Amino acid sequence: MAGIENLNEMLLMRREKLKKLQEEGKNPFVNETYDVSHHSNEIKDQFDEMEGNEVSVAGRIMSKRGHGKVMFMDLQDMNGRVQIFARQDNLEDVYDDVKTYDIGDIIGVKGEVFKTKAGEISVRASEIILLSKSLQILPEKFHGLKDQDLRYRQRYVDLIVNPEVKEVFIKRSKIIKAVREYLDNLGFLEVDTPILGTIAGGANARPFLTHHNALDIDMQLRIANELFLKRLIVGGFDKVYEMGKMFRNEGIDTRHNPEFTNIELYQAYTDYEEMMRITENLFAYVAEKVLGTTKITYQGTEIDLTPPWKRIRMDEAVKEYTGIDFNDIKDDEQAKAIAQAKGLEVEPFWTKGHILAELFEEFCEEHLVQPTFVLGHPVEISPLAKRNPDNPAITNRFEAFVNTWELANAFSELNDPIDQRERFEAQVRDKEEGDEEAHPMDYDFINAIEVGLPPTGGLGIGIDRMIMLITDQPSIRDIIFFPTMKPLDEQGSSEEE
């Protein structure tokens, strides 16, 4: 309790300093532009050229030390920290104000670049101005902000006191830029499609629901952008992609956030084999661009992203890791019995294809550490993929796994409108029997491919998971600036705790 009282006293002191400044006619929240000539890293990296030159820097006070007529401050800007040497003789009557500045205050400094007797590159201040008064208290410098929940809720503080966090998000930006660069170089066109719609299609997931007041209709946030992008292929664009937010009303864990970044791309006159080449080459390109290598380490595990990646059929993986050969299974009932014997809770609508997919997910994914393409998905779980001509029970589809995670999903796109309608109708029946994530009927999309969808390869990649992998972060919340969190109550707690 004493700690809380002391903290409140410190917060009160800051507000009293604010009030005093205002009473003296000094603006503690400057509105004018402050001309920054250099950043901390430039001063340090180019010291030999800059020694003796005057610079103008701005940033946040992260530490203060000294007394009497001399004071040292560490100023943190976007690119790092630089020491400020403040001497009363150089600052005249401003020095008394500077002594009252708090850690966390944002200041502007003009002065000469030099090196102290201790060898520290510094700025000898000739002018210091308070740009913004901080009324909160930053975490103690030696311990920083360690509470994981608080870090996610107050990312702005996390970024200030944990510099390595900022580096992760700089890499995130570079990864996204590299993905776009790779696809742009292949001739793909970046496009935008609706986030709000009346049908959330293109994937098997539960959507978020909302209501449009002016039109008085219920709407949904998109779970994927697939169906709109394929409409553009129908319309004559041969290569398109869209990177953006998707929304799925599902649980939250280390790999799932209800709002996430995804990319989908579609190319006319090709198939899923080309999508495999694009996938493995894209990951290799991004890793090389951002890290300088295609051989990465994720949480202590070495992973080689160098193409070509391993390929395995889903039924082969199930046979390898469970001993079950689906070629020997005659019908759905026998498959259900095997699933129950393996400890799976069998849904009424499950077929042999559903059970193959469930066994793969339960017993095989955990073994797929090195990059692997899994092929041969059953038709029942692939309502938008083209059937394999040699085996109509499966589709020309793959999922890409790295570090046991699904990172990409791709098809030879189904362009037979009769087959597509029948698949949608089967999904509607599944929903009626309890499958909450079954794909809805979309009559306009059927109409679009009746106009004519050319042979098309389509690919979706989970960008957030890609970023987790390349930046070596254990949770999706570590690579999203502001992850979805349950609001705190008045006591500062949530049901997540």
Secondary structure, DSSP 8 states (H G I E B T S, - for coil): -HHHHHHHHHHHHHHHHHHHHHHTT--SB--S-------HHHHHHTHHHHTT-EEEEEEEEEEEEEETTEEEEEEEETTEEEEEEEEHHHHGGGHHHHHH--TT-EEEEEEEEEE-TT--EEEEEEEEEEEE---S----TTT-S--HHHHHHTHHHHHHH-HHHHHHHHHHHHHHHHHHHHHHHTT-EE----SEES---SSSS---EEEETTTTEEEEE-S--HHHHHHHHHTT-SEEEEEEEEE-----BTTB-SEEEEEEEEEET--HHHHHHHHHHHHHHHHHHHHS-SEEEETTEEEE--SS-EEEEHHHHHHHHH---GGG--SHHHHHHHHHHTT----TT--HHHHHHHHHHHHTGGG--S-EEEE--BGGG-TTB-EETTEEEEESEEEEEETTEEEEEEEEB---HHHHHHHHHHHHHHHHTT-TT-----HHHHHHHHHH--SEEEEEEEHHHHHHHHHT-SSGGGSSSS-------TTS--TT-
